[in-house]
């Protein structure tokens, strides 16, 4: 769980810094950027302003999901059952050969990558939702998957160590991430 001081640092970066995703420092000593961690924290707290919440507050009259238009846009729908989101999450899980919610038998590195990749997926989904709301144009899931792979690869390259276990080296080689 993030402490209050960590959240304050994240808020300062978000509110005062106009740096991009790659320029934001890590929050917990792992490879996950602060903005992605903060977005993940908001999702877990159900703190994002979904259409369901905005409709309840009288801000918005339409509560359907912007990404799939198949259900009410709630946190659960947007990050678990939305067909658009599911394509992105499944695409990244297949590429990593890992499942975000079933981590038994994974190495320490693989578990960390699962956490980072899951939060990155959530961030990209939320960002795409907002872009779609404002621009009325939806990016294909395949393009988002490609962008996420690039982001995850860049983060993993920062964590590579020649002393890591062979199992992790083999796994990274399979992802085209070379030592």
C-alpha positions in Angstrom: 0.0 0.0 0.0 1.3 3.5 -0.8 2.0 5.8 2.1 0.7 9.3 2.3 4.1 10.8 1.5 4.4 8.7 -1.6 0.9 9.8 -2.8 1.9 13.4 -2.1 5.0 13.1 -4.2 2.9 11.4 -7.0 0.3 14.2 -6.8 3.1 16.9 -7.1 4.5 15.1 -10.2 1.1 14.8 -11.7 -0.1 18.4 -10.9 3.1 20.3 -11.3 5.2 18.2 -13.7 4.3 18.0 -17.4 6.8 15.3 -18.0 5.9 12.3 -20.1 5.5 8.7 -18.9 9.1 7.8 -19.3 10.3 10.9 -17.4 8.5 10.1 -14.2 10.7 8.5 -11.5 9.8 5.2 -9.8 7.7 5.4 -6.7 8.4 2.2 -4.8 11.9 1.2 -5.9 10.5 -1.0 -8.7 10.2 -0.3 -12.4 6.7 1.2 -12.4 6.4 4.9 -13.1 4.7 7.0 -10.4 1.9 8.1 -12.7 1.0 4.5 -13.5 1.2 3.6 -9.8 -1.1 6.5 -8.9 -3.6 5.5 -11.6 -3.5 1.9 -10.3 -4.1 3.2 -6.8 -7.1 5.3 -7.9 -8.5 2.2 -9.7 -8.2 0.1 -6.6 -9.9 2.8 -4.6 -12.6 3.2 -7.2 -11.6 6.9 -7.4 -11.6 7.5 -11.2 -14.5 9.5 -12.6 -16.3 6.9 -14.6 -19.4 7.7 -16.6 -21.5 5.9 -14.0 -20.2 8.3 -11.3 -20.5 11.4 -13.5 -24.1 10.4 -14.3 -24.9 9.9 -10.6 -23.5 13.4 -10.0 -25.6 14.9 -12.8 -22.5 15.8 -14.9 -23.1 13.4 -17.7 -26.4 11.9 -19.1 -24.8 9.0 -20.9 -23.4 6.2 -18.7 -22.4 3.6 -21.4 -18.8 2.6 -21.8 -16.9 4.8 -24.3 -14.7 2.0 -25.4 -17.2 -0.7 -26.2 -20.7 0.9 -25.8 -22.0 -2.5 -24.4 -22.5 -1.8 -20.7 -22.5 0.9 -18.0 -19.0 2.3 -17.5 -18.1 1.2 -14.0 -14.6 0.5 -12.6 -15.4 -3.3 -12.8 -16.6 -3.1 -16.4 -13.9 -0.8 -17.6 -10.9 -2.8 -16.2 -12.3 -6.3 -16.1 -15.2 -7.0 -18.5 -15.0 -4.4 -21.3 -14.2 -6.2 -24.6 -11.7 -3.5 -25.6 -9.9 -3.7 -22.3 -9.9 -7.5 -22.3 -8.2 -7.6 -25.7 -5.4 -5.4 -24.4 -4.9 -7.2 -21.2 -5.1 -10.6 -22.9 -2.6 -9.5 -25.6 0.0 -8.4 -23.0 -0.5 -11.6 -20.9 0.0 -13.7 -24.0 3.1 -11.8 -25.0 4.6 -12.1 -21.5 3.4 -15.8 -21.1 2.1 -14.7 -17.7 -1.3 -14.2 -16.1 -1.8 -11.1 -14.0 -4.1 -12.8 -11.5 -2.5 -16.3 -11.2 1.1 -15.8 -10.2 1.9 -19.2 -8.5 5.3 -20.5 -9.6 6.5 -17.2 -11.0 9.9 -15.9 -10.2 10.4 -12.6 -8.3 11.1 -10.8 -11.5 8.0 -12.2 -13.2 5.8 -11.2 -10.3 7.1 -7.7 -10.5 6.6 -7.6 -14.2 3.0 -8.8 -13.7 2.3 -5.9 -11.3 3.9 -3.4 -13.5 2.3 -4.6 -16.8 -1.1 -4.9 -15.2 -0.9 -1.3 -13.9 0.5 -0.1 -17.3 -2.5 -1.8 -19.0 -4.9 0.0 -16.7 -3.2 3.3 -17.3 -3.3 2.9 -21.1 -7.0 1.8 -21.0 -7.9 4.9 -18.8 -5.9 7.2 -21.1 -7.5 5.7 -24.2 -10.9 6.1 -22.6 -10.3 9.8 -22.0 -8.8 10.3 -25.4 -11.9 8.6 -27.0 -14.2 10.7 -24.9 -12.6 14.0 -26.0 -11.7 13.1 -29.6 -14.5 10.6 -30.4 -11.9 8.3 -32.0 -10.8 4.9 -30.7 -7.3 3.5 -31.3 -7.3 -0.2 -32.3 -6.3 -2.5 -29.4 -3.4 -3.9 -31.5 -1.8 -0.4 -31.5 -2.3 -0.1 -27.8 -0.7 -3.5 -27.3 2.3 -2.5 -29.4 2.7 0.7 -27.4 2.5 -1.2 -24.1 5.1 -3.7 -25.3 7.4 -0.9 -26.1 6.9 0.7 -22.6 7.3 -2.6 -20.8 10.4 -3.5 -22.8 12.0 -0.1 -22.0 11.3 -0.6 -18.2 12.6 -4.2 -18.3 15.9 -3.1 -20.0 16.5 -0.9 -16.9 16.1 -3.9 -14.6 18.4 -6.4 -16.4 21.2 -7.8 -14.4 23.9 -10.2 -15.6 23.5 -12.0 -12.2 19.8 -12.8 -12.6 18.7 -16.5 -12.6 18.9 -18.4 -15.9 15.1 -18.9 -15.8 14.6 -15.1 -15.9 17.3 -14.7 -18.6 15.6 -17.3 -20.8 12.2 -15.7 -20.3 13.6 -12.2 -21.2 15.2 -13.7 -24.3 11.8 -15.1 -25.3 10.5 -11.5 -25.1 13.3 -10.3 -27.4 14.9 -8.5 -24.5 18.6 -9.2 -24.7 21.3 -8.9 -22.0 
